[in-house]
Amino acid sequence: MLQHAACTGYRPYEGGVSRIAVETLAQLAETLQTNVEDLIGTRTKRSAGKRGPAPKIQQQLEQIGRLPVTKQRAIAQMLDAMLQQHAS
């Protein structure tokens, strides 16, 4: 499921062209150890009070989103492998 998102790239989702399944969004939030509200940007009260640069992981995800799809796939596969290794 998450691999499907990586295969098609992130831009269609960010631009509103494609929609992500609710189940996939929930799985992505769990994998990233966050919640769906943070992923879709509906937690404005908490984030509005924050100052300073975006967290490094957020900056990295934005950079990954701008990479070619083949590079995004490679990164997604690497992350999947590392997460599986640490889940065991």
HTML snippet that shows the backbone in 3Dmol.js (N, CA, C, O; Angstrom):
<script src="https://3Dmol.org/build/3Dmol-min.js"></script>
<div id="view" style="width:600px;height:400px;position:relative"></div>
<script>
const pdb = `
ATOM      1  N   MET A   1       0.807  -1.187   0.000  1.00  0.00           N
ATOM      2  CA  MET A   1       0.000   0.000   0.000  1.00  0.00           C
ATOM      3  C   MET A   1       0.857   1.261   0.000  1.00  0.00           C
ATOM      4  O   MET A   1       0.671   2.144  -0.838  1.00  0.00           O
ATOM      5  N   LEU A   2       1.798   1.344   0.943  1.00  0.00           N
ATOM      6  CA  LEU A   2       2.672   2.505   0.962  1.00  0.00           C
ATOM      7  C   LEU A   2       3.600   2.504  -0.242  1.00  0.00           C
ATOM      8  O   LEU A   2       3.995   3.559  -0.739  1.00  0.00           O
ATOM      9  N   GLN A   3       3.941   1.317  -0.701  1.00  0.00           N
ATOM     10  CA  GLN A   3       4.792   1.241  -1.884  1.00  0.00           C
ATOM     11  C   GLN A   3       4.077   1.834  -3.081  1.00  0.00           C
ATOM     12  O   GLN A   3       4.717   2.429  -3.948  1.00  0.00           O
ATOM     13  N   HIS A   4       2.741   1.680  -3.145  1.00  0.00           N
ATOM     14  CA  HIS A   4       1.987   2.270  -4.247  1.00  0.00           C
ATOM     15  C   HIS A   4       2.152   3.785  -4.245  1.00  0.00           C
ATOM     16  O   HIS A   4       2.327   4.394  -5.301  1.00  0.00           O
ATOM     17  N   ALA A   5       2.098   4.388  -3.074  1.00  0.00           N
ATOM     18  CA  ALA A   5       2.279   5.836  -2.983  1.00  0.00           C
ATOM     19  C   ALA A   5       3.667   6.237  -3.444  1.00  0.00           C
ATOM     20  O   ALA A   5       3.834   7.254  -4.117  1.00  0.00           O
ATOM     21  N   ALA A   6       4.672   5.432  -3.081  1.00  0.00           N
ATOM     22  CA  ALA A   6       6.038   5.738  -3.491  1.00  0.00           C
ATOM     23  C   ALA A   6       6.216   5.545  -4.988  1.00  0.00           C
ATOM     24  O   ALA A   6       6.944   6.306  -5.625  1.00  0.00           O
ATOM     25  N   CYS A   7       5.566   4.544  -5.558  1.00  0.00           N
ATOM     26  CA  CYS A   7       5.711   4.256  -6.988  1.00  0.00           C
ATOM     27  C   CYS A   7       5.128   5.365  -7.849  1.00  0.00           C
ATOM     28  O   CYS A   7       5.681   5.683  -8.902  1.00  0.00           O
ATOM     29  N   THR A   8       4.054   5.941  -7.431  1.00  0.00           N
ATOM     30  CA  THR A   8       3.414   6.967  -8.243  1.00  0.00           C
ATOM     31  C   THR A   8       3.947   8.358  -7.943  1.00  0.00           C
ATOM     32  O   THR A   8       3.623   9.302  -8.663  1.00  0.00           O
ATOM     33  N   GLY A   9       4.735   8.506  -6.929  1.00  0.00           N
ATOM     34  CA  GLY A   9       5.281   9.815  -6.562  1.00  0.00           C
ATOM     35  C   GLY A   9       4.339  10.553  -5.634  1.00  0.00           C
ATOM     36  O   GLY A   9       3.181  10.173  -5.465  1.00  0.00           O
ATOM     37  N   TYR A  10       4.851  11.602  -5.043  1.00  0.00           N
ATOM     38  CA  TYR A  10       4.076  12.356  -4.070  1.00  0.00           C
ATOM     39  C   TYR A  10       3.384  13.572  -4.678  1.00  0.00           C
ATOM     40  O   TYR A  10       2.381  14.040  -4.138  1.00  0.00           O
ATOM     41  N   ARG A  11       3.885  14.078  -5.759  1.00  0.00           N
ATOM     42  CA  ARG A  11       3.345  15.316  -6.327  1.00  0.00           C
ATOM     43  C   ARG A  11       1.856  15.275  -6.642  1.00  0.00           C
ATOM     44  O   ARG A  11       1.152  16.236  -6.330  1.00  0.00           O
ATOM     45  N   PRO A  12       1.340  14.194  -7.254  1.00  0.00           N
ATOM     46  CA  PRO A  12      -0.109  14.182  -7.523  1.00  0.00           C
ATOM     47  C   PRO A  12      -0.944  14.285  -6.249  1.00  0.00           C
ATOM     48  O   PRO A  12      -2.033  14.859  -6.264  1.00  0.00           O
ATOM     49  N   TYR A  13      -0.435  13.726  -5.146  1.00  0.00           N
ATOM     50  CA  TYR A  13      -1.162  13.800  -3.884  1.00  0.00           C
ATOM     51  C   TYR A  13      -1.070  15.199  -3.291  1.00  0.00           C
ATOM     52  O   TYR A  13      -2.059  15.735  -2.790  1.00  0.00           O
ATOM     53  N   GLU A  14       0.118  15.788  -3.350  1.00  0.00           N
ATOM     54  CA  GLU A  14       0.300  17.130  -2.802  1.00  0.00           C
ATOM     55  C   GLU A  14      -0.492  18.161  -3.589  1.00  0.00           C
ATOM     56  O   GLU A  14      -1.016  19.116  -3.015  1.00  0.00           O
ATOM     57  N   GLY A  15      -0.582  17.974  -4.896  1.00  0.00           N
ATOM     58  CA  GLY A  15      -1.291  18.922  -5.744  1.00  0.00           C
ATOM     59  C   GLY A  15      -2.788  18.709  -5.802  1.00  0.00           C
ATOM     60  O   GLY A  15      -3.496  19.489  -6.438  1.00  0.00           O
ATOM     61  N   GLY A  16      -3.291  17.660  -5.146  1.00  0.00           N
ATOM     62  CA  GLY A  16      -4.722  17.402  -5.131  1.00  0.00           C
ATOM     63  C   GLY A  16      -5.225  16.680  -6.371  1.00  0.00           C
ATOM     64  O   GLY A  16      -6.433  16.512  -6.539  1.00  0.00           O
ATOM     65  N   VAL A  17      -4.312  16.247  -7.248  1.00  0.00           N
ATOM     66  CA  VAL A  17      -4.702  15.538  -8.466  1.00  0.00           C
ATOM     67  C   VAL A  17      -5.137  14.116  -8.123  1.00  0.00           C
ATOM     68  O   VAL A  17      -6.124  13.620  -8.668  1.00  0.00           O
ATOM     69  N   SER A  18      -4.417  13.467  -7.235  1.00  0.00           N
ATOM     70  CA  SER A  18      -4.722  12.105  -6.801  1.00  0.00           C
ATOM     71  C   SER A  18      -5.144  12.130  -5.343  1.00  0.00           C
ATOM     72  O   SER A  18      -4.790  13.036  -4.588  1.00  0.00           O
ATOM     73  N   ARG A  19      -5.890  11.136  -4.974  1.00  0.00           N
ATOM     74  CA  ARG A  19      -6.340  10.993  -3.586  1.00  0.00           C
ATOM     75  C   ARG A  19      -5.710   9.749  -2.994  1.00  0.00           C
ATOM     76  O   ARG A  19      -5.523   8.745  -3.681  1.00  0.00           O
ATOM     77  N   ILE A  20      -5.387   9.823  -1.727  1.00  0.00           N
ATOM     78  CA  ILE A  20      -4.809   8.669  -1.037  1.00  0.00           C
ATOM     79  C   ILE A  20      -5.918   8.003  -0.227  1.00  0.00           C
ATOM     80  O   ILE A  20      -6.733   8.685   0.396  1.00  0.00           O
ATOM     81  N   ALA A  21      -5.949   6.680  -0.235  1.00  0.00           N
ATOM     82  CA  ALA A  21      -6.963   5.941   0.511  1.00  0.00           C
ATOM     83  C   ALA A  21      -6.796   6.187   2.007  1.00  0.00           C
ATOM     84  O   ALA A  21      -5.678   6.323   2.504  1.00  0.00           O
ATOM     85  N   VAL A  22      -7.900   6.241   2.704  1.00  0.00           N
ATOM     86  CA  VAL A  22      -7.880   6.500   4.145  1.00  0.00           C
ATOM     87  C   VAL A  22      -7.038   5.447   4.862  1.00  0.00           C
ATOM     88  O   VAL A  22      -6.281   5.774   5.776  1.00  0.00           O
ATOM     89  N   GLU A  23      -7.168   4.191   4.453  1.00  0.00           N
ATOM     90  CA  GLU A  23      -6.395   3.125   5.090  1.00  0.00           C
ATOM     91  C   GLU A  23      -4.894   3.353   4.895  1.00  0.00           C
ATOM     92  O   GLU A  23      -4.098   3.128   5.807  1.00  0.00           O
ATOM     93  N   THR A  24      -4.525   3.797   3.710  1.00  0.00           N
ATOM     94  CA  THR A  24      -3.118   4.052   3.412  1.00  0.00           C
ATOM     95  C   THR A  24      -2.613   5.235   4.226  1.00  0.00           C
ATOM     96  O   THR A  24      -1.492   5.216   4.733  1.00  0.00           O
ATOM     97  N   LEU A  25      -3.438   6.252   4.347  1.00  0.00           N
ATOM     98  CA  LEU A  25      -3.060   7.430   5.122  1.00  0.00           C
ATOM     99  C   LEU A  25      -2.836   7.055   6.587  1.00  0.00           C
ATOM    100  O   LEU A  25      -1.885   7.521   7.214  1.00  0.00           O
ATOM    101  N   ALA A  26      -3.700   6.226   7.118  1.00  0.00           N
ATOM    102  CA  ALA A  26      -3.544   5.776   8.506  1.00  0.00           C
ATOM    103  C   ALA A  26      -2.270   4.950   8.671  1.00  0.00           C
ATOM    104  O   ALA A  26      -1.555   5.093   9.664  1.00  0.00           O
ATOM    105  N   GLN A  27      -1.990   4.088   7.698  1.00  0.00           N
ATOM    106  CA  GLN A  27      -0.780   3.266   7.760  1.00  0.00           C
ATOM    107  C   GLN A  27       0.470   4.142   7.655  1.00  0.00           C
ATOM    108  O   GLN A  27       1.457   3.909   8.351  1.00  0.00           O
ATOM    109  N   LEU A  28       0.422   5.144   6.788  1.00  0.00           N
ATOM    110  CA  LEU A  28       1.545   6.062   6.641  1.00  0.00           C
ATOM    111  C   LEU A  28       1.790   6.818   7.946  1.00  0.00           C
ATOM    112  O   LEU A  28       2.935   6.969   8.373  1.00  0.00           O
ATOM    113  N   ALA A  29       0.729   7.286   8.569  1.00  0.00           N
ATOM    114  CA  ALA A  29       0.870   8.002   9.842  1.00  0.00           C
ATOM    115  C   ALA A  29       1.502   7.096  10.897  1.00  0.00           C
ATOM    116  O   ALA A  29       2.369   7.529  11.656  1.00  0.00           O
ATOM    117  N   GLU A  30       1.064   5.838  10.940  1.00  0.00           N
ATOM    118  CA  GLU A  30       1.634   4.906  11.910  1.00  0.00           C
ATOM    119  C   GLU A  30       3.102   4.644  11.630  1.00  0.00           C
ATOM    120  O   GLU A  30       3.912   4.608  12.555  1.00  0.00           O
ATOM    121  N   THR A  31       3.455   4.462  10.363  1.00  0.00           N
ATOM    122  CA  THR A  31       4.839   4.211   9.985  1.00  0.00           C
ATOM    123  C   THR A  31       5.739   5.381  10.353  1.00  0.00           C
ATOM    124  O   THR A  31       6.867   5.189  10.805  1.00  0.00           O
ATOM    125  N   LEU A  32       5.232   6.597  10.156  1.00  0.00           N
ATOM    126  CA  LEU A  32       6.004   7.800  10.462  1.00  0.00           C
ATOM    127  C   LEU A  32       5.894   8.215  11.926  1.00  0.00           C
ATOM    128  O   LEU A  32       6.449   9.235  12.333  1.00  0.00           O
ATOM    129  N   GLN A  33       5.179   7.423  12.708  1.00  0.00           N
ATOM    130  CA  GLN A  33       4.975   7.677  14.132  1.00  0.00           C
ATOM    131  C   GLN A  33       4.398   9.071  14.382  1.00  0.00           C
ATOM    132  O   GLN A  33       4.898   9.836  15.207  1.00  0.00           O
ATOM    133  N   THR A  34       3.341   9.371  13.649  1.00  0.00           N
ATOM    134  CA  THR A  34       2.625  10.628  13.819  1.00  0.00           C
ATOM    135  C   THR A  34       1.141  10.317  13.719  1.00  0.00           C
ATOM    136  O   THR A  34       0.744   9.158  13.843  1.00  0.00           O
ATOM    137  N   ASN A  35       0.325  11.320  13.499  1.00  0.00           N
ATOM    138  CA  ASN A  35      -1.099  11.078  13.330  1.00  0.00           C
ATOM    139  C   ASN A  35      -1.586  11.686  12.018  1.00  0.00           C
ATOM    140  O   ASN A  35      -0.892  12.491  11.395  1.00  0.00           O
ATOM    141  N   VAL A  36      -2.768  11.295  11.617  1.00  0.00           N
ATOM    142  CA  VAL A  36      -3.315  11.723  10.334  1.00  0.00           C
ATOM    143  C   VAL A  36      -3.490  13.238  10.303  1.00  0.00           C
ATOM    144  O   VAL A  36      -3.255  13.865   9.270  1.00  0.00           O
ATOM    145  N   GLU A  37      -3.896  13.827  11.413  1.00  0.00           N
ATOM    146  CA  GLU A  37      -4.091  15.284  11.455  1.00  0.00           C
ATOM    147  C   GLU A  37      -2.804  16.032  11.108  1.00  0.00           C
ATOM    148  O   GLU A  37      -2.831  17.022  10.377  1.00  0.00           O
ATOM    149  N   ASP A  38      -1.692  15.557  11.630  1.00  0.00           N
ATOM    150  CA  ASP A  38      -0.412  16.197  11.316  1.00  0.00           C
ATOM    151  C   ASP A  38      -0.045  15.988   9.848  1.00  0.00           C
ATOM    152  O   ASP A  38       0.507  16.886   9.213  1.00  0.00           O
ATOM    153  N   LEU A  39      -0.349  14.812   9.310  1.00  0.00           N
ATOM    154  CA  LEU A  39      -0.028  14.542   7.910  1.00  0.00           C
ATOM    155  C   LEU A  39      -0.814  15.438   6.956  1.00  0.00           C
ATOM    156  O   LEU A  39      -0.270  15.930   5.967  1.00  0.00           O
ATOM    157  N   ILE A  40      -2.079  15.643   7.253  1.00  0.00           N
ATOM    158  CA  ILE A  40      -2.900  16.435   6.327  1.00  0.00           C
ATOM    159  C   ILE A  40      -2.968  17.906   6.710  1.00  0.00           C
ATOM    160  O   ILE A  40      -3.605  18.702   6.021  1.00  0.00           O
ATOM    161  N   GLY A  41      -2.318  18.266   7.799  1.00  0.00           N
ATOM    162  CA  GLY A  41      -2.196  19.679   8.163  1.00  0.00           C
ATOM    163  C   GLY A  41      -3.423  20.290   8.792  1.00  0.00           C
ATOM    164  O   GLY A  41      -3.684  21.476   8.593  1.00  0.00           O
ATOM    165  N   THR A  42      -4.190  19.517   9.549  1.00  0.00           N
ATOM    166  CA  THR A  42      -5.373  20.078  10.198  1.00  0.00           C
ATOM    167  C   THR A  42      -5.133  20.491  11.637  1.00  0.00           C
ATOM    168  O   THR A  42      -6.041  21.001  12.294  1.00  0.00           O
ATOM    169  N   ARG A  43      -3.938  20.281  12.131  1.00  0.00           N
ATOM    170  CA  ARG A  43      -3.607  20.691  13.497  1.00  0.00           C
ATOM    171  C   ARG A  43      -2.990  22.083  13.468  1.00  0.00           C
ATOM    172  O   ARG A  43      -1.783  22.233  13.655  1.00  0.00           O
ATOM    173  N   THR A  44      -3.791  23.072  13.242  1.00  0.00           N
ATOM    174  CA  THR A  44      -3.276  24.429  13.110  1.00  0.00           C
ATOM    175  C   THR A  44      -2.947  25.071  14.452  1.00  0.00           C
ATOM    176  O   THR A  44      -2.011  25.866  14.531  1.00  0.00           O
ATOM    177  N   LYS A  45      -3.687  24.750  15.503  1.00  0.00           N
ATOM    178  CA  LYS A  45      -3.432  25.385  16.796  1.00  0.00           C
ATOM    179  C   LYS A  45      -2.033  25.071  17.309  1.00  0.00           C
ATOM    180  O   LYS A  45      -1.307  25.969  17.734  1.00  0.00           O
ATOM    181  N   ARG A  46      -1.660  23.810  17.269  1.00  0.00           N
ATOM    182  CA  ARG A  46      -0.355  23.422  17.794  1.00  0.00           C
ATOM    183  C   ARG A  46       0.777  23.937  16.922  1.00  0.00           C
ATOM    184  O   ARG A  46       1.762  24.471  17.434  1.00  0.00           O
ATOM    185  N   SER A  47       0.647  23.783  15.608  1.00  0.00           N
ATOM    186  CA  SER A  47       1.733  24.182  14.730  1.00  0.00           C
ATOM    187  C   SER A  47       1.808  25.692  14.541  1.00  0.00           C
ATOM    188  O   SER A  47       2.871  26.215  14.208  1.00  0.00           O
ATOM    189  N   ALA A  48       0.698  26.405  14.748  1.00  0.00           N
ATOM    190  CA  ALA A  48       0.711  27.855  14.581  1.00  0.00           C
ATOM    191  C   ALA A  48       1.609  28.528  15.620  1.00  0.00           C
ATOM    192  O   ALA A  48       2.186  29.581  15.351  1.00  0.00           O
ATOM    193  N   GLY A  49       1.727  27.924  16.805  1.00  0.00           N
ATOM    194  CA  GLY A  49       2.535  28.513  17.851  1.00  0.00           C
ATOM    195  C   GLY A  49       4.018  28.202  17.742  1.00  0.00           C
ATOM    196  O   GLY A  49       4.833  28.806  18.440  1.00  0.00           O
ATOM    197  N   LYS A  50       4.371  27.274  16.881  1.00  0.00           N
ATOM    198  CA  LYS A  50       5.771  26.891  16.749  1.00  0.00           C
ATOM    199  C   LYS A  50       6.554  27.955  16.002  1.00  0.00           C
ATOM    200  O   LYS A  50       6.040  28.600  15.088  1.00  0.00           O
ATOM    201  N   ARG A  51       7.786  28.123  16.399  1.00  0.00           N
ATOM    202  CA  ARG A  51       8.683  29.043  15.714  1.00  0.00           C
ATOM    203  C   ARG A  51       9.902  28.277  15.248  1.00  0.00           C
ATOM    204  O   ARG A  51      10.190  27.180  15.727  1.00  0.00           O
ATOM    205  N   GLY A  52      10.597  28.862  14.325  1.00  0.00           N
ATOM    206  CA  GLY A  52      11.819  28.254  13.852  1.00  0.00           C
ATOM    207  C   GLY A  52      11.587  27.388  12.635  1.00  0.00           C
ATOM    208  O   GLY A  52      10.470  27.284  12.128  1.00  0.00           O
ATOM    209  N   PRO A  53      12.651  26.772  12.177  1.00  0.00           N
ATOM    210  CA  PRO A  53      12.567  25.959  10.955  1.00  0.00           C
ATOM    211  C   PRO A  53      11.765  24.678  11.180  1.00  0.00           C
ATOM    212  O   PRO A  53      11.571  24.231  12.311  1.00  0.00           O
ATOM    213  N   ALA A  54      11.312  24.112  10.080  1.00  0.00           N
ATOM    214  CA  ALA A  54      10.602  22.837  10.144  1.00  0.00           C
ATOM    215  C   ALA A  54      11.560  21.766  10.655  1.00  0.00           C
ATOM    216  O   ALA A  54      12.770  21.863  10.450  1.00  0.00           O
ATOM    217  N   PRO A  55      11.015  20.738  11.324  1.00  0.00           N
ATOM    218  CA  PRO A  55      11.883  19.646  11.777  1.00  0.00           C
ATOM    219  C   PRO A  55      12.640  19.039  10.594  1.00  0.00           C
ATOM    220  O   PRO A  55      12.163  19.050   9.459  1.00  0.00           O
ATOM    221  N   LYS A  56      13.803  18.523  10.879  1.00  0.00           N
ATOM    222  CA  LYS A  56      14.657  17.991   9.824  1.00  0.00           C
ATOM    223  C   LYS A  56      13.953  16.903   9.017  1.00  0.00           C
ATOM    224  O   LYS A  56      14.082  16.874   7.793  1.00  0.00           O
ATOM    225  N   ILE A  57      13.215  16.009   9.672  1.00  0.00           N
ATOM    226  CA  ILE A  57      12.539  14.931   8.947  1.00  0.00           C
ATOM    227  C   ILE A  57      11.507  15.504   7.973  1.00  0.00           C
ATOM    228  O   ILE A  57      11.329  14.978   6.874  1.00  0.00           O
ATOM    229  N   GLN A  58      10.838  16.567   8.370  1.00  0.00           N
ATOM    230  CA  GLN A  58       9.859  17.207   7.485  1.00  0.00           C
ATOM    231  C   GLN A  58      10.566  17.815   6.270  1.00  0.00           C
ATOM    232  O   GLN A  58      10.085  17.693   5.144  1.00  0.00           O
ATOM    233  N   GLN A  59      11.682  18.455   6.497  1.00  0.00           N
ATOM    234  CA  GLN A  59      12.453  19.026   5.390  1.00  0.00           C
ATOM    235  C   GLN A  59      12.922  17.924   4.440  1.00  0.00           C
ATOM    236  O   GLN A  59      12.891  18.092   3.221  1.00  0.00           O
ATOM    237  N   GLN A  60      13.354  16.804   5.004  1.00  0.00           N
ATOM    238  CA  GLN A  60      13.817  15.694   4.180  1.00  0.00           C
ATOM    239  C   GLN A  60      12.674  15.107   3.364  1.00  0.00           C
ATOM    240  O   GLN A  60      12.863  14.785   2.191  1.00  0.00           O
ATOM    241  N   LEU A  61      11.493  14.961   3.956  1.00  0.00           N
ATOM    242  CA  LEU A  61      10.347  14.431   3.222  1.00  0.00           C
ATOM    243  C   LEU A  61       9.949  15.356   2.073  1.00  0.00           C
ATOM    244  O   LEU A  61       9.575  14.893   0.995  1.00  0.00           O
ATOM    245  N   GLU A  62      10.031  16.648   2.307  1.00  0.00           N
ATOM    246  CA  GLU A  62       9.723  17.599   1.236  1.00  0.00           C
ATOM    247  C   GLU A  62      10.744  17.488   0.106  1.00  0.00           C
ATOM    248  O   GLU A  62      10.385  17.575  -1.068  1.00  0.00           O
ATOM    249  N   GLN A  63      12.004  17.299   0.455  1.00  0.00           N
ATOM    250  CA  GLN A  63      13.041  17.132  -0.565  1.00  0.00           C
ATOM    251  C   GLN A  63      12.824  15.838  -1.346  1.00  0.00           C
ATOM    252  O   GLN A  63      12.990  15.811  -2.565  1.00  0.00           O
ATOM    253  N   ILE A  64      12.460  14.781  -0.654  1.00  0.00           N
ATOM    254  CA  ILE A  64      12.190  13.509  -1.314  1.00  0.00           C
ATOM    255  C   ILE A  64      11.022  13.662  -2.285  1.00  0.00           C
ATOM    256  O   ILE A  64      11.043  13.096  -3.379  1.00  0.00           O
ATOM    257  N   GLY A  65      10.020  14.415  -1.892  1.00  0.00           N
ATOM    258  CA  GLY A  65       8.864  14.643  -2.752  1.00  0.00           C
ATOM    259  C   GLY A  65       9.206  15.336  -4.055  1.00  0.00           C
ATOM    260  O   GLY A  65       8.452  15.238  -5.023  1.00  0.00           O
ATOM    261  N   ARG A  66      10.312  16.022  -4.097  1.00  0.00           N
ATOM    262  CA  ARG A  66      10.734  16.721  -5.322  1.00  0.00           C
ATOM    263  C   ARG A  66      11.660  15.877  -6.197  1.00  0.00           C
ATOM    264  O   ARG A  66      12.005  16.282  -7.307  1.00  0.00           O
ATOM    265  N   LEU A  67      12.060  14.714  -5.702  1.00  0.00           N
ATOM    266  CA  LEU A  67      12.939  13.837  -6.466  1.00  0.00           C
ATOM    267  C   LEU A  67      12.157  13.102  -7.557  1.00  0.00           C
ATOM    268  O   LEU A  67      10.931  13.005  -7.491  1.00  0.00           O
ATOM    269  N   PRO A  68      12.876  12.585  -8.562  1.00  0.00           N
ATOM    270  CA  PRO A  68      12.215  11.735  -9.558  1.00  0.00           C
ATOM    271  C   PRO A  68      11.609  10.493  -8.888  1.00  0.00           C
ATOM    272  O   PRO A  68      12.078  10.046  -7.842  1.00  0.00           O
ATOM    273  N   VAL A  69      10.576   9.958  -9.505  1.00  0.00           N
ATOM    274  CA  VAL A  69       9.856   8.822  -8.928  1.00  0.00           C
ATOM    275  C   VAL A  69      10.774   7.635  -8.665  1.00  0.00           C
ATOM    276  O   VAL A  69      10.615   6.951  -7.654  1.00  0.00           O
ATOM    277  N   THR A  70      11.719   7.381  -9.545  1.00  0.00           N
ATOM    278  CA  THR A  70      12.621   6.234  -9.336  1.00  0.00           C
ATOM    279  C   THR A  70      13.438   6.398  -8.064  1.00  0.00           C
ATOM    280  O   THR A  70      13.667   5.431  -7.338  1.00  0.00           O
ATOM    281  N   LYS A  71      13.875   7.611  -7.795  1.00  0.00           N
ATOM    282  CA  LYS A  71      14.638   7.867  -6.561  1.00  0.00           C
ATOM    283  C   LYS A  71      13.718   7.736  -5.340  1.00  0.00           C
ATOM    284  O   LYS A  71      14.132   7.220  -4.302  1.00  0.00           O
ATOM    285  N   GLN A  72      12.468   8.205  -5.468  1.00  0.00           N
ATOM    286  CA  GLN A  72      11.515   8.083  -4.370  1.00  0.00           C
ATOM    287  C   GLN A  72      11.277   6.611  -4.036  1.00  0.00           C
ATOM    288  O   GLN A  72      11.195   6.245  -2.864  1.00  0.00           O
ATOM    289  N   ARG A  73      11.167   5.766  -5.067  1.00  0.00           N
ATOM    290  CA  ARG A  73      10.982   4.331  -4.852  1.00  0.00           C
ATOM    291  C   ARG A  73      12.156   3.735  -4.088  1.00  0.00           C
ATOM    292  O   ARG A  73      11.966   2.964  -3.147  1.00  0.00           O
ATOM    293  N   ALA A  74      13.360   4.091  -4.489  1.00  0.00           N
ATOM    294  CA  ALA A  74      14.556   3.559  -3.834  1.00  0.00           C
ATOM    295  C   ALA A  74      14.587   3.961  -2.360  1.00  0.00           C
ATOM    296  O   ALA A  74      14.913   3.143  -1.499  1.00  0.00           O
ATOM    297  N   ILE A  75      14.255   5.192  -2.073  1.00  0.00           N
ATOM    298  CA  ILE A  75      14.238   5.670  -0.688  1.00  0.00           C
ATOM    299  C   ILE A  75      13.154   4.955   0.107  1.00  0.00           C
ATOM    300  O   ILE A  75      13.375   4.562   1.252  1.00  0.00           O
ATOM    301  N   ALA A  76      11.977   4.786  -0.505  1.00  0.00           N
ATOM    302  CA  ALA A  76      10.877   4.100   0.171  1.00  0.00           C
ATOM    303  C   ALA A  76      11.256   2.653   0.497  1.00  0.00           C
ATOM    304  O   ALA A  76      10.946   2.163   1.583  1.00  0.00           O
ATOM    305  N   GLN A  77      11.914   1.979  -0.420  1.00  0.00           N
ATOM    306  CA  GLN A  77      12.339   0.602  -0.176  1.00  0.00           C
ATOM    307  C   GLN A  77      13.352   0.536   0.962  1.00  0.00           C
ATOM    308  O   GLN A  77      13.290  -0.357   1.808  1.00  0.00           O
ATOM    309  N   MET A  78      14.276   1.478   0.976  1.00  0.00           N
ATOM    310  CA  MET A  78      15.273   1.515   2.040  1.00  0.00           C
ATOM    311  C   MET A  78      14.595   1.756   3.397  1.00  0.00           C
ATOM    312  O   MET A  78      14.921   1.096   4.384  1.00  0.00           O
ATOM    313  N   LEU A  79      13.661   2.694   3.437  1.00  0.00           N
ATOM    314  CA  LEU A  79      12.950   2.976   4.684  1.00  0.00           C
ATOM    315  C   LEU A  79      12.143   1.771   5.147  1.00  0.00           C
ATOM    316  O   LEU A  79      12.144   1.434   6.331  1.00  0.00           O
ATOM    317  N   ASP A  80      11.449   1.120   4.206  1.00  0.00           N
ATOM    318  CA  ASP A  80      10.686  -0.078   4.560  1.00  0.00           C
ATOM    319  C   ASP A  80      11.586  -1.136   5.188  1.00  0.00           C
ATOM    320  O   ASP A  80      11.232  -1.737   6.202  1.00  0.00           O
ATOM    321  N   ALA A  81      12.745  -1.359   4.586  1.00  0.00           N
ATOM    322  CA  ALA A  81      13.673  -2.360   5.107  1.00  0.00           C
ATOM    323  C   ALA A  81      14.149  -1.999   6.512  1.00  0.00           C
ATOM    324  O   ALA A  81      14.196  -2.854   7.396  1.00  0.00           O
ATOM    325  N   MET A  82      14.497  -0.741   6.709  1.00  0.00           N
ATOM    326  CA  MET A  82      14.984  -0.318   8.022  1.00  0.00           C
ATOM    327  C   MET A  82      13.887  -0.409   9.070  1.00  0.00           C
ATOM    328  O   MET A  82      14.140  -0.844  10.193  1.00  0.00           O
ATOM    329  N   LEU A  83      12.661  -0.001   8.714  1.00  0.00           N
ATOM    330  CA  LEU A  83      11.547  -0.068   9.669  1.00  0.00           C
ATOM    331  C   LEU A  83      11.223  -1.505  10.015  1.00  0.00           C
ATOM    332  O   LEU A  83      10.935  -1.809  11.172  1.00  0.00           O
ATOM    333  N   GLN A  84      11.264  -2.397   9.037  1.00  0.00           N
ATOM    334  CA  GLN A  84      11.012  -3.818   9.318  1.00  0.00           C
ATOM    335  C   GLN A  84      12.086  -4.379  10.231  1.00  0.00           C
ATOM    336  O   GLN A  84      11.788  -5.168  11.128  1.00  0.00           O
ATOM    337  N   GLN A  85      13.321  -3.985  10.015  1.00  0.00           N
ATOM    338  CA  GLN A  85      14.434  -4.473  10.831  1.00  0.00           C
ATOM    339  C   GLN A  85      14.246  -4.043  12.289  1.00  0.00           C
ATOM    340  O   GLN A  85      14.502  -4.825  13.205  1.00  0.00           O
ATOM    341  N   HIS A  86      13.810  -2.826  12.500  1.00  0.00           N
ATOM    342  CA  HIS A  86      13.645  -2.330  13.872  1.00  0.00           C
ATOM    343  C   HIS A  86      12.350  -2.777  14.517  1.00  0.00           C
ATOM    344  O   HIS A  86      12.217  -2.725  15.740  1.00  0.00           O
ATOM    345  N   ALA A  87      11.395  -3.216  13.715  1.00  0.00           N
ATOM    346  CA  ALA A  87      10.138  -3.713  14.262  1.00  0.00           C
ATOM    347  C   ALA A  87      10.271  -5.132  14.799  1.00  0.00           C
ATOM    348  O   ALA A  87       9.472  -5.582  15.620  1.00  0.00           O
ATOM    349  N   SER A  88      11.295  -5.822  14.320  1.00  0.00           N
ATOM    350  CA  SER A  88      11.488  -7.230  14.753  1.00  0.00           C
ATOM    351  C   SER A  88      12.099  -7.340  16.114  1.00  0.00           C
ATOM    352  O   SER A  88      12.318  -8.447  16.605  1.00  0.00           O
TER     353      SER A  88
END
`;
const viewer = $3Dmol.createViewer("view");
viewer.addModel(pdb, "pdb");
viewer.setStyle({}, {cartoon: {color: "spectrum"}});
viewer.zoomTo();
viewer.render();
</script>
